[in-house]
Structures are given as structure tokens and as C-alpha cells.
Amino acid sequence: MEDVSDILDPLNEAQREAVAAPPGRTLVLAGAGSGKTRVLVHRAAWLNRVEGASPFTLMAVTFTNKAAAEMRGRIETLLGFSAAGMWTGTFHGLSHRLLRRHWREAGLTESFQILDSDDQKRLLRRVMRLLEIDEARFPPRQVQGYINSRKDDGQRPDDLGEGADPHTDRMIRIYRAYQEACERTGQVDFAELLLRSFELLRDNASLRNHYREQFRHVLVDEFQDTNGIQYAWLRMLAGPEADLFVVGDDDQSIYGWRGARVENIRRLTDDYPDVRVFRLEQNYRSTATILKAANALIDNNSGRMGKNLWTDGEDGEAIMLYAAFNDLDEARFVVDRLREAIADGHARSELAILYRSNAQSRLFEEALLTHGIPYRVYGGLRFFERAEIKDALAYTRLVSNPQDDASFERVVNTPPRGIGGKTVDLIREQSRARRASLWDAAEQCLQERLLPGRAHNAVTQFLALIQALGEQVTDQPLAEAIDLVIKGSGLRELFARDRDDRGESRLENLDELVSAARGFEQDWEGDGEMDTLTAFLAHAALEGGEGQAQDWQDCVQLMTLHSAKGLEFPWVCLAGLEEGLFPHRMSAEDPDRLEEERRLCYVGITRARRRLLMTWAEKRRLHGEERWCAPSRFISELPDDLIHHVRTRVSVSRPAMAIRRGLAESHEMADSGFHLGQRVMHPKFGEGVVLQYEGQGPSARIQVNFDTVGAKWLVASYAKLQGA
């Protein structure tokens, strides 16, 4: 037998057993940080060197091009020669390859084009215009999601029959017309790639048998993320005889909102009763304390295949739990801990703040900017760079100053109101010819009847809307004015109709903009040169103009928990652990969605290698208003002996000793003469409650949440505070 020490020696016992399993059906349940990709790569090498499998008979499937390229490179390194003959790629990439080879059998043109998401949406808009369907009632993004979901379930329009209600019936009608348009123009969207290649194999026995004979060994990574059509595609390709080797983790299935089905792991054991199951439980990433916490949390989910992560490394530090007074205090505390970590020698890129909702990034961004700490929002945009925030601010600028051409152009047809490109071009021409603003040019176009009837009415209504909003916001407090603009502009209604997670995220960001305005108004004392609205708009422009850190810069990482999947950091903060926020309010009452939220928390915990900080806030501005919060149920599911309570304001079902310990720690405030939670009086700001204290000596600062103006930091030696 050929020497295979280079294949097996780098592996632990459980990994070796999986890699060297006889050909057949194999399911590897690979826990977080257990080396799942290594197992899949070494399996490919084992099949080649020991089982005599040619690279031409191997297919490896994963979910991203980056992962596929990494897998291919590692296989080539282990084999010692090019694996170019091996089909390695994503589900979509491999499906595309099949369709290019067999375009005629698939009923396509030889030069068929692939539609990206934006192209697909544009084609849908054209189809809906021909059908005379109102975009306001059927937003193209919502229709796009419906069509893609049906394709992910393997359903064509003819499979759907008649809709159960007029809305669904109209959706099916659009789907049918859209499919006919794609057929006429030789275009294929991303969801179609998978469905069409599945149908190609299903309906053509000779091709199906050919590829089943060619790909005797099929390897699949991240199996828990497969949706309905991907699972059907795999079964159709593998057939009853292939060596099917799948690696996944039911505890890390967090993409149910985009069609992933965690039940596919269980379904595999039903469809292939002879499947062998191996468990990879030794973790090479995190400390024992972090792993014990993750195990205890996920054990609350039902129907798991079952794993228990462990490490032969050190126990490590206790998990730090901070109960903040409010979201401002949370951001301040987290960034102060980051500064300590940097001072202790951590590179900034080793530090990550994870959160459930995109909107949570704003306060962390502000705190990092205040201290001059570079950061990057991983997989997303900074708060003031997000499209919905730019739209809302553009409306606000236009309401404040109708002569603002940039804002006029941005929102004139957002949401869609029938003011198309030709109409805007004509207004631009008049603006240049008259050397006037776009607003004034639009008014002239209306007065001189230069626009066709529909466009004339649409522009009239738009100008009237802006004028009406201007009257409504006059003399309103800043936050109320911003909220009125968001509602009156139609932005809130637009995103409320978008029923996927993206629409919900955009609404949360708009709510956070209202919160940002309220906080700005409370902190801004005025300089006599501009009003509050003008100052806030300038502040937003400056914040948006800061720009993210460059790719080469050493910077703190901010990201949602979904974006954090597959990453790891020595130091992690898991922020916003409150009921309604995490678990999200949209999931708390649905047992399946609640379990996915718990898996998401499990993923967050297992991103941390050495240190984990978890935070929640007793008060948080949510949806534009301040609310009292309850700590997340996920906190109470962690063993208390693994937690170091920096401050515990409520019991969270903790033993009394832990509560007393946390409260004692929370009330240590140097020699300020005050204690946390004490009511105090300030000669200018009135009464308030002490939130926090930092520093020593003359430069020490005290944070007070005043009843009338909100939270402010004051220099303790000059604050002139007295007990109330």
C-alpha cells in the first residue's frame, strides 16, 4: 500500500476515521473549528491515492467561489499535481458548466446570458409594465424573491396552478410572463441555473447515466446550507451508487431566511439508510470555557444530531457579561475594552464586534470615530453610507432646501412614482438652459406644459409632496421632523412591502436614523450659526465622508452575526443580547425560527478564540423610541460559573450570590462621592441619574443621564453635581 502518512498524520483520530471510511454514503457532522475543510480535502486525496479514483471522477461542491478556490488549491498541494480535471465549484458554477455543455438538451440558446440580481429586477419591471401591474402594490424586489423561492423549491408556473388569493394569482401570472420573456431573449437567472440543470438530468436518462458514471465520488461542504433544489440536484447527480461524502453542522444552519433547510441533514439519513455518521468534536479554535458555553446554549435546541465540542487546550478566561444602562453606555464600554486590548498588544484586526441587526453598528461607529480607532464594517456599509439612510437624508435636505440638486435627483423617483429617465433628462436640459436649479426647472416645465400628461402629473405631485413636508416639519423637534419625512416620503411604506429580511433591516436602519437625530439634538448645545436640522445634516455628511479603513489597514471589524460565519477572532464582543433584538422579535414566537436564532448565537460564541465579551442594555432606542429591555433568554441558558458579571442590574435567573457579586462590582466608582444609579442635580441640566465614571484625578469624567437633555459626559471636578 502506498505511503499515506502525509494524508493521515496531520489528522486527529475522528478525522482519520472519516477520511479513511470505505466508499459509500458518509455524513460528517463537523463542529465549529473542528477542521471540516481539512477533512474534505484529505478525503479527496485518500480517494485518489488509496481508492485509485481519478480526479476526473471527483466532484467537490461548496457555496462560494472563494471556498472552492481554496479547496482546489489545498487538494493540489496534497496530491502534488494539478487537480484541473476535478470538478470543484459552487452549486451555481457547476450547474452553469453543465448547461454550457448541453445547452441544446436544456432548451437554451448556445449564447445564453446570465442575469445578475439587478438585471433580473430590470427585466421584471419591463414584464410588469407590459402586464400593467402597479409596482407600488407589487414591488419588483418582492416579486423577484417570490420567483426565486419558487425555483428553489423546484416549481414552475404550471406547477403552481391558480393562486389561493388574488395577490398570489397575480404573482404566478408575473412568474409565467417573466419565464416566457427569459425564453425569448435567451436569458437565465441564478435560480434558473440550478433548476434548469436539475431538469436536464431528470429528463435526460442518457446524460444522467453519463454523469453518474463519471462522478463516482461527490464531496459536499457546508451541507447544512443546502436548499430544496440543491438537495434534489445532489441526489439526482449522485444516484444510488455514488460515494457521497457530505460535511456539515446542523448547529450552524443560520440561513433559513434564504431557503436553507437544516432538515436536509436528517433527510439524508432517511434517504440513504446505510449512511455512516462521523462526529468531529475536537475544537482547535476556542478555549474550553467558550466551548462549554456554546455547548450549553445549543443543547436547548431540539432535534439535533448531537455533538459536544471540546478542546485539549486551556480553560481560558471567564466570559465577561456587561449589563449596560443603555445603548450609549454599551458602545462606550465595548470601545473602552477595545482600547485596553489594543494597549495590551492586540492588533486591531484581531478584535471584532458582532451584532444581530445592521442598525446596531451606528453607535459603535460613533464611539470608534470619537477615539480615532480605524474600523471596517465587514460585508456591509457604514451606517450613513447605506442607501436607505442616504435616501432619507436626501429627502430631508430637499425639504430643508428645495434648491439642492443632488438630493432632487436622488429621490425624484424613489419610491417609484412614474418620473422616468426621459422626464429627468428634460428637466436637466431646462436646468442647464435656464441656469436654474432642478426644482426651479421642474416648476418651469409644469408652467409651460413641457411634459407629457403622465409625467406632468407625477412631477406636480412630487413637488407638492416636498412642499407639504416642508410645512409639516416646521418648528418640529429634530427627531420628529426626520420621522415625518421618512413616513411622508413613502420610504417606510416602500420597505415595509419588502417582506424579506432586507426590508426589515432597512426599516430598522431608518428607525435608528430617528434615534440618531434624537441623540444629536440632546447633545447639541448650538453655536448660534445654524439650526439643529442643518447641524445634523452636516454631521451626517461628515460621518458618511469619513470612509471605512482601507483594505490594508489594521482595523477593528464590525459585522452582523450572519456575516461572521466562517470567521474567527482572538477577541470578540457579542452585543445587544436582549429579548426582541436577539432573539429577534420576528422569531421569538416561532419555535423553528427561535432555534435558528439560538444557532446564530452559537455561531457568534464560537467565533471567539481567547476572550468573549457579551453585552446587553437595560434601555435601548428601538424603532425611534426608548424602551426598557429584558436580557436575552440566551444569557440565562449559559452556565453561571463560566460568566464574570461586570454589572448585573437584574437577576436573569441567576443565583443570589452571583447577583450580589455583580452589584458590588458595579458600584465601585473610585472616590467620586457618587455611586452608579444615584440621582444628582446639575445647575444647567437639572436632575439625572449617574450612569458611569471613568478615570482618576482632575481628568476623571462622570456620565449622567439627565431627565431633560439625555446622557452627557462631564468632567467630575467641574461638574458642580449635588445629590438630588
N, C-alpha and C positions, 0 to 999 in steps of 0.2 A: 504494500500500500504506500502511496506517495506520502512524503512527509507533510503533515498538515499542522505542524506546531505553530506556524505563523497565523493560522486561522483560529485555532482553539486556545492557544496560550494566553492571548490578551483578554479572554472572557472569564467570567465567574461560572460557577457550576450550573446555575439555572440557565444562563445564556448558552453555555455549551450544549446542554440538553436540547434546547430549542433549535439551535443551528444544525446539530447533527441528527435531528429527527429523520426517520425514513420518509421518502416521498409519500405524499398523501394530502390530507387536509389538516392544516395546523393553524391554531389560533394562539397568538402570543399576547397575553394581557400584560402590557408593559407600563408600569407605574411611572409617575413623573421622575425624571432624572435617572432612569434605570438603564439607559443605553439602548433604546429601542432601534434607532437608526443603525447603530453598530451591529446589532443582531441581524437586521435585514441585509446589510452589506455582506456580513460574513456568511450568511446563508447562501447568497448568490455565489460567493467564492467556493463554498462547500459543494454546491451542486455541480459546479464546473470541474473542480479538482477531484472530488471523490465519486460523485454520481455520474461523471462523464458527460454532463449536459453542455452542449454548445451554447455560447452566448446568443446564438440565433434562436434558441428555443426558450429564452428567458424574457419575460416582460415584467418590468417594475413600475408600479403606479403610485403616484403621490399627488399632492394637492397644489403645489406651487412650482413654478419653473426653477426658482432658486433651490428648493429642496431636491428637485430632480437632477439639477446640475451637480449639486454636492454629492448626491448618491452615486451618480455616474463616475465622478472623479475618484471617490473612495473605492469603488469596485475596481476601477482600472489600476489603482495603486496596489490593491491587494492581489489582483490577478497577475500584474506585471506586464500586461499588454492591453491594447486598445479594446474597449467594450463597445465599439461603434456599431457592431451588429446587433447589440441588445436593444430592445425597445424600452427605453426609460423615459418617462414623462408624466404629465398630468393627465387626468381623465379627458379633458378637452383637447389637449395636444395630441394624444394617441387617437382619439376619435377623428380629429381633423386629418391625421395621416391616413387613416383607413378610407375616409371619404375622398381624399385626393387620388388614392389608388383606384378606387372603384366608384368614381363619380357617376358613370353611366348606370350601373346597377342600383345606385342610390337615388336615381331620378333627378340628378343635378346636371348643371352645365359644367363643362370642363374648367371654365374660368370662374366658378362661383366665388362670390366675395363674402367675407365675414363682416357682420355688423357688430361694432362695439356698442356699448350701452347708449351712448349719445346718438349714434346712427340709428339704432333701433327706435329710440324715442322720436326722432325726427320722422322716420317712416310711419310710425303710429299716428303722429299728428296729421300727416297727409291723408292717411286712410280715414281718420275720424272726420276730417273736413269733407271728404267725399261722401261720407255717410251722414253728414250734417249732425254730428254728435257734439254737444257742448262740452268743451274742455273743463269748464267750471264744475260741471256735475260729474265728469269722468276724467280726472286728472291723468295725463299721459303716464306719469310715473306709476300711478296706481294700476292702470291698465297693463303696463309693462310687467309689473310684479305679478299680476294675475296670470298673464300668458306664460311667463317663465315658470311659475309654480305649477301650472297645468302640465307643461312639458317635463318638469322634474318628476311629476307623477306618471309620466308616460301617456298622457291624454291628448288626443287630437280633438278639434271641434266636434267631429262626428261622434266621438265617444261620450260627449257631454250631453247630447240630446237637447232638450229645452230647459231653460233655466227655471229654478223653483220660484223666482220672482222676477219682476221687470228689470231690475238692476242686473242680476246675473244673466238674464236673457240677452241684454244689450252687450254685456262683456263677451259672451260667446259669439255674438254677431261680429263684434270687432275682431276677435281672435280669428274667425273664419276669413274675414276680409283681409286681415294682415297676412295670414298664411298664403292666400291667393296672390297678394302683392309680392311676397318673397319669391314665390314660384315663378312669377312672370319676369322678375328682374334678376333672378339667379343669385339671391342673397340668403345668407344663413346666419342666424344669431347664435350666441354662445350656447344657450339651452338646446337649440336645434342640433348642434354638433353631436351631442350625446344621444338625443332621441333618434336622430336620423341614422347614426351608426349602429345603435341597438336594433332598429328596424331592419337595417341592411343585413345584419347577422341572423336575425329572427326569420326573415322572409326568404333567405337565400341559403338553402341547405348545403350546396357545394362550397360556398365561401365560408360558411360557419364551420364545416368539417375541416376545410383547409387550415383555418387559423387555430382551431383546436388542436390539430396535428402539429402545427408549427410551434405554438406556445404551450409546451408541455409543463412549464413552470411559471406560475403567476405569483408575483410578490406584491403586497399592498401595504402601504404605510398609512398611518392616521385613519384606520378603518372606521373609527367611531364617528368620523365626519361625513361618511357617505350618505347620500340621499336616496330616494326611491329608485330613480333611473340609473344611478351609478351602481347600486347593488344589483339591479337586474342586468346591467351591461356586463358586470363581472361574472355573474352566473352563466350568462349566455356565452361568453367567451371561454370560460374555464370548462364548462360542461361537467359531466360526471367523473371524468378520468384525470383531469389536470392535477398537478401538485400545486395546491393553493395554500400559500403561506401569508397570512394576514397578521399585521401588528397593530394593536390599538389599545385604548384605555377608556372603558366606559365611564370612569370617574372624571375624564377630561372632555366629555362631549358637551360643548357650550355653544353650538351653532344651530340649535333647533329653530331659531327665528329665521334662518335662511334655508331651511329644508333638511338639515342633517337629522338622521334618525338613530338615536342611541340604541334602539331596539334591534338594529341590524346585527349587532354583536350577538345578541341572544338568538336572533333568527338564523344566523349562520350555523349554530349548534343544532337547530331544528332541521334545517335543510340538508345538513351533512352530519348525520348521526354518528359517523365514525371520526369526527374531528377530534384531534388531540389538543388539549389546552395546557399551555405552559404559562407560569406567572413569573414575571420579573419584578421582584420586590425590593432588591437592594438598591438604595439610592446613593448616587455619587455626587450629589449637589448640596444638600442641606444638612444642618445639624440635627441631632436626634430630637431635640426639643421641638423644632419646627415640624419634623415629620410626625411626632406624636400628636401635635395639634391638628395637623392635616388629617391624620387617620381618625381621630375622634370626631372631627367635623363630618367627614364624608360617611362615616358609619351610620349617620342619621338618615341616609337615603335608602330606600327600599329597592329590591330587585337587582342589587349589584351582583356582578360576577364574583366579587370578593378579592381584595388584596390588602396587604398590610405593609406599608413602606418601612424600611429600617436601614440603618447605616452602622458600619463598624467605626465610624468617626466619633468625634467628641459630642457631649451633650449640648454644649454651647450655651449662650445666654438665654435668660427667660425672654418671652415675648413681651415687649413693652405695650401697655394699653393706656391711652390717654383719653380722658373724658373732658373734652373742651367745653367752655362755657357757650361758645357759638362758633360759627364757621370762620370768622376772622381770627379768633383765638386758635382754632385748629391749624390754619395756614401759618400763623406766626410760630406756633410751637414746632410744627414739622420743619419749617425752614431753619429755625434755630438749631434743631438737631442735625440738619444737613450741614450747617456751618461748623458744628462741632466735629462731624465726621470728616469734613474736608481738612479741618485743622489737625485732626489725628492722622492725616496722611492718605485718606481715601481719594482716589481720582474722582472727579465729578461724574464721569461716565459709569461709575460703579454704584451710583445712587439713583433710585427710581421711586416715583410717586405714582401709585396706581389708584384708579377710581372707577366707579360704576358708570357714571354719566359724564359725557363730554363737558357739560356745563360746569362741572366742578373744577375745571382747570383754571378758571379765571382768577380766583383768589390766590392760588399757589403761584400763578404767573406774576401777579402784582407783588407778592411778597419776595419772590426771587429777583424781580427787577429792582425792588427797593434796595436790596443788598448787593446788587451788581453781580448776581450769580448767573452765568450763561445756562440756558436750558433749551431743550428741544421737545416739542410735542410730537411724539413718535406716531407715525401713521395718521397724522391729522394736522389741522391748522391751529395756530394761536387763536385765542378767543375772538379778538377784534378783527381777525382776518377771515372768519367764517362767513359764507355767502349770506346767510340769513341775517347776521348781525350787520354786515355792510348794507344790505337792503333796508333794514330798519333805520339805520343811521342816515342813509341817503334820503329816505322819506322825511326824517326829522330835519335834516339840513334844508331840504326843499321847502318844507312848511315854514321854517325859520327865514329862509331867503330864496324866494322863487327864481332869482337870477342865477342860481347855482347850476351851471350847465352839466357838470359831471353827474350830479345827483339826478337831474332831469332825465338824462339818457339812461341811467341805471334802472330807474323804476317806472319809466313811462309805460312799459308793458309787463310789469311784474306786480301782482299776478297778471296772467294774460287777460287783456281787455279789448283785443281787436285792433291794437295800434301796431301794425306790422312794419317791416323794414322799409318798404317804399314810402310809407307815411312819414317815418322818422327822417328818411333821406330828404324828402321835400321840405320838412321843417328846417333841417340843417342848411339846405340851399338858401332858404329865405333868411336864415340867421346870418349867413355869410354875406348875402347880397345887401342886407339892410344894416349890417354891423350891429346886430341886436342879439340879445340872449335868446336861447331856445324858447324860453317861456314867452317872451315878447313876440318872437316869430310865430309861435303857435297861435297866439291871440290874433295876430295879423292874418294868418291863414284862415282862421274862423270868420273874421270880419269880412274878408274878401272872397269867401267861398272858394278857396283854392283846393279844398279836399273833397273827395267823393263822399256821398251820403253817409255810408257806414263809418268811415274814418272820421268824418266831421263830428258825428255824434259821440264817438269814442273819445276823441280829444276834448270835446266840450265837457264830457262827464269827468275826465281826468283832472282838468283844470279846476272844475267846480269842487271836486273831492279835496284837492290840496288847499283851496281857499277855505273850505268848510273846516278842515282840520286845523288850519291856522287860527280860525276863530275859536275853536273848541279848546285849544291848548293855552290860549292867552290867560295869564295870571294863574295857571295851574302849577302846583309843585312839580319839580323836575320828573320824578318817577311816574307821577300820574300822567304828565304830558307824554312821556315816552310810551306808556301803556296805551293811551288813547290813539297815538299814531300807529302803533302795531296793530291794534284792533281795527281802526278805521281804514287803514290801507288795504286790508284784506289778507295780510300776511299770515295772521294767526289762523284764519279760516282755510287758507291755502294749505298749510302744513297739517292742519287737523284732518283734512281729507286724505292725506297721505298716510295710509294705515299701517305702514311698516315701521320698523324701529327708527329709520332715518327721520321720518316725520315727527315722531315722538322726541327724538334728540334735538331737532330744530326748535320745537316748541319749548323744550327745557332751556335751550340757549337763549331764546327770546325772553323767557321769564327771568333768566339770570341777568340779561341786559337791564331789565327793570330794577332788579336788586342792585346792580352796579350803579345805576343812576341814583337810587335812594341812598346808598352808602356814600357816594360822591357828594351829594347835597348836604349830608350830615357833617362831613369832614371839611367841606369847603367854606372858608370864612369870608371869601370875597376880597377883591383887591381894588374895587372902585372902577375898574377898566372894562369889565364885561359882566353880563348877567350869567346866571347859573347854567342856563342851557348852552350858551356859547362856550362857556368854560368846559362843560362836559364834552361837547363835540370836539373841542381842541384836545382835551385829554384823550379821548378815544382815538383821534387821528395820530397822536404822538405814541400811544401804546401800540397801535397797529403798525406804526412805522419803525418800531424798534427792530423787528425782524428776528427770526429764530437764529440760534447759533449755527454757524457753518458746519458742514459735514465733518470737517477735520478738527473742529474744536472739541476740547474736553468739556462736556456739559452734562447737567442733570437731565434725566429722562423723565418726561411726563407722558402718561398713556392710560387709555382705558384698559380694563381687565381683559377685554376681548383681544386687544392689540398685543397684550403681554404674553399670550400663548406662545410657547416655544422659546421664550427668552429667560434669562436668569441674571441676577444681580447680587453682589455681596450684601447690599443694604437696601431694604425695601420698606416703604410705607404703604400700608393698605388703608385708605382714607374713606371717611363717610359711612361707617358701619352703623346705619340707622334703619329702623323699620320704615318702609316706604321709599327709601333710597337704595338700600341694599340689605335684604331683598327689595327689588324694585316694586313699587305699588301695583304695577300691571301684572305682576307674577305672584304676589303673596297669597292670593286666594285660589290659585290653580295648582294642585299638587304636582303635576308634571313640570310646570314652569318653575315652581318653587325648588324642586330638586335640581333643575338646571342652574338656578341661581346659586344653590349650595355648591354645585360642581364648579361654578365660576369663582366662588370664594376659595375653594380648594386649589384651583389653578393659581389664584393670587398668592396664597400662602406658600405654595411650593415654588414660586419664583425666587424666594429669598434663600440665599446660601448661608449667611452667617448671622445677620441681625434682621429682625422683623418688628416694625412698629405698626400698631393698629390704632386708629383714632375714630372717635365719634363726637358729635356736637350736641349739647343739650338744646340749643336753639340754632336754627338754620333758616336762611331766606330761601324758600322754595316757592316756585311759581309766582314770584314777585312779592311774596309776603312772608313775614317772620313767623315761624312755627316752633312750638316745643316738640322735641323729638324723643323717641324711645330708642334705647340701644338695640341693635340688630339681634335677632334670635341667634345668629351665628356666633355672637360673642359668648352667650350662655352655654353653647354647645362645646366650648373649649375647656379642657381640664384646668381648674383654678391653680393647681400647683405649677403650671407652665407659664403663668401670667405674672408680670410685675405691674401693679397698678400705680401709674403715676398720679392719678387722681380719680377717685370713684365717687361720683355725686349721687348715684342711685345704686341699688343693690345688684341689679341684673342677676337675681337669684344666686348671689354669692354667699359663702359662709360669713358670719358676722365678723370673724377675726380679719378676713381679707378686707371687709368694708372699713373697719376701724384703721387698719394699716394704711389703706389708700387715702382716707380722710386726713390722717395725721401727716402724711407726706405732702398733701395738697395745701396745708395751711402754713407751711414754713415760708415766711416772706422776709427773710433777713431781719433787719432792725428798722423796718419802715414805720412801725407803730400801728400798722393796719394789718388786717387779715383778709384772705380771699372771701368774697361774699359779703363783706361789710358794707353797709350803706354810708356814704360820705356826702359832704356838701362842698361845692366849688363856688367861689364868688361870682363867676361868669356863667358857668354851665348848669348850675343848680345841683339837684340831688342825683346820685348814681350809685352803682354797685362796683366794688373793686373786682376786676377780672384777673389781673396778673401783675407780676412785679419782676423786673429783671435788672441785673447789675448791682453794683455796690457804690457807696460813697456819693459824691456830688453828682455823678453822671447817672445814677440809678433812675429807672423810669417805672412809672406805675400806670396800668391801663384801667380806665374806669368806663363803664357803660352808663352814660347819663340818660335820664328819662326823656329829655327833650332833643338832644343832638346826637345820641348814639355813642359808640365806643370811641375813646380818644386816649392816646398815649401822652402822659405828662411827665416832665422832669420832677421827681419826687421832692427835691429840695426847694423848688419854686412853685409847686402846685397850690399851696395855701389850702390844702384839704383839711376838713374837720369832720369828725364823726357826726353823722346826721342824727 
